């Protein structure tokens, strides 16, 4: 690590103000940023810890039945208290290990937009709304490629609003070493159609598999996916799997998600 | 009733109290007053020429004590290699220098270039970034076949090429083996890779050097499996410090697996710098550094051919291996693919003709050396894979083919130099068939298939040579050290005992198991006996722990020393009881006179030894302390049979281990619980190698699998509950305890079982796949089935 200052504001407004300083950086649960700092791969002058802001923590269901999760809510809290959206709670309960789940936050994960992270698939498949200190961003507009989002500098995710689907399931095929998603498929069925989001596979980060969505929206069954295959163009290829393998897994996992969603 | 103490009892591991409660004393827990910290600036390129290094500005940075570079080590010795292999033409191997800090060239990513000593680690790291360093990058050689091509870039400019040696064994058999293979009824050929591994002990390496100007003594605290070996190598060959001025301490060590045998540059640096600066200097490896500086393991590329006659008897075996040495020769690297590998190629089979060819190759990668099993897993893997492939080609049962070719008479002289003293391979196979329920496999396969999964069964045998090793023999083979072991049994006045052993425990449980032996011999409680190890100032010169040698060699030394103690104690007892020494018996801690009711307790005898008021001073000296050195007359030969059952998800290629059974013959067993634990751990590492672990370099020599994000270590949920058995016992015939050693067996025996099972599963699904290289990761399995 290099030397840096740390502030722990109590309100979103104070945090935003602190982030206005040059080279200041927001610190959520620190599950990505702290290792990066330890390897001296980042050198912020000031870390603005979001851990002291109570107003961005917690889970509630609003009047229209939307599940609203504070950006500073930990994975373990979502796993334990997110039962209104079982597929999301299950996803949260399978991230990392207990230490990661107790520290890591959903807002931090979405803001980082790791191409192999789990939450981006859930947010995108759910058509979630990412609420920040200054605006509301639709998930379809939020994810803009590997480690890239619509967030501006000094913009903080305060809440994520998940419309709760009729049926949903997340299938995660783990990369053997990191246990991030080698490929993860989140499927959510709403009254107006099915959404399928894929993480881990693409060089462009999380994306929606539109062919599968179309097929499943008209016929929500495993059979509806017969003959469909995801393209291996732009898929990640590394020591853990070729582009073709990842594309293949998208098909396999989507079928499994449909079967598991029932 | 199982025994509750002494030999054969599952005494609870007394060391676990401190290990499990965070009260161990590891090297990093030791801090010397006024210590400085060193950070190594390491090469980020695989091969390059240092054209400029300027430390002037960095030296002025806050907190910097001194910055060392290769120039500071001119005239200082090279990191030595402990084994010299002679090639098949009678020439000795090429042995390039290995400087403590790079001189002129860097040869692998992680090669240390400069060492920054500062008041704090953060200041040292800051200063490292201020060093002006220019490296002219050179083409790197990573692949061994490429490294041997004409015109390949040379890792060491002064050598003719990248070949370290071309070893043939047994060279006189070469033509006869060629002829037998040519004329055989059937020849099975297999080409395979034994994947490069990173040992990954839980505790990374640490070194703390101290220097006392008052008496000119140096002390090195280090994470070592063999502190005396480090003292010898570093003192005599690198720094020129005589033994009486150099103490090496290896306190609690959190796992070694071989990679903490070797003498490393960082140890020499900390000792050297502490003397230069008259200030303690400490280095603690980060996990990232461990990946690029701990010696790696395995990394063989092999072609093996097994010839059979028309009745399926093995008639000849020929193997051709390229063995990666990495950029420098690590301490025992040359011995691993040769004498620890070629001598095991007979396995459990009476193959009459064997020829092993090994070419060791320098590449721009981290040095490769012994890792749990060291050469023997490489031998076992290729042999048991080719036997399995032969069975499939011939359409015979793989267990039956093995049984048909088993060695059944002992002692057995193999065609590869070693003589197995004892064993019973049909017995361990019988036991395996029982505990693995081989007969029930077909039904379990049906159940898996009903779930859409393929199920495979893999069986194999193994033999290993451990209890390393007879010094006169290994001396002839090129070892530059003796491989005896030592023990001092110090009986205190009130009868308690300290055993100073040259063996070193870094997880094996010696502190529990060794006292069981002494307690059995003396008939006193185990808690009256403590083990002292890991400190050259407190223990007699010993060679440390590796090669499953501690009980077979170190334990034997302890038995010999205890026998000397008993002999002397009997003399004292005979004096106290005014009886003939020949009539004295020792049982349950009491000395008695045969045929009488006279007795004297153990504690009375020990007290007399140190308070010799009534004592035969004219015949024997006071005191009760004896030392023995034990040099084995042969290796020991544990053997066994392993079975693995896997389920394979044909849609994803993911393999899960459903059952794993191990039937081992370790000779006599001192502590069955500890032995089971050793087998469990070994299997976990073998399963890791077979399914998950693999060290990956790109073509430029960059280490891609440089962290746990990409290097897949097995975790608890990756391995099943094992069924292990060590009730098949053929005692070793040549050591006093009849023990063979159990530390490496699991890692040796398990990889072929796993891969045999994976191949079986794929074939059961109609896939014409005869081999898959390790690690059989999901993507590889899927690719093999859809290739």
Contacts between the chains, C-beta under 8 A, distances in Angstrom:
chain1	res1	chain2	res2	distance
A	1	B	122	7.3
A	2	B	126	7.9
A	3	B	122	7.9
A	39	B	288	7.3
A	40	B	125	7.1
A	173	B	652	6.3
A	173	B	654	7.8
A	173	B	778	7.7
A	176	B	692	5.4
A	176	B	712	4.0
A	176	B	777	6.0
A	176	B	778	7.3
A	177	B	692	7.7
A	177	B	705	7.7
A	177	B	708	6.1
A	177	B	709	6.0
A	177	B	710	5.1
A	177	B	711	5.7
A	177	B	712	3.8
A	177	B	713	7.5
A	178	B	708	7.1
A	178	B	709	4.5
A	178	B	710	7.1
A	182	B	778	7.9
A	239	B	694	7.7
A	239	B	696	5.0
A	239	B	704	6.0
A	239	B	705	6.8
A	239	B	710	6.5
A	240	B	710	7.5
A	240	B	777	7.0
A	240	B	779	6.2
A	241	B	778	7.5
A	241	B	779	3.8
A	242	B	779	6.6
A	242	B	783	7.0
A	245	B	653	7.9
A	245	B	779	4.7
A	245	B	782	5.8
A	245	B	783	6.8
A	248	B	782	7.1
A	248	B	786	8.0
A	249	B	652	6.4
A	252	B	651	4.6
A	252	B	652	6.0
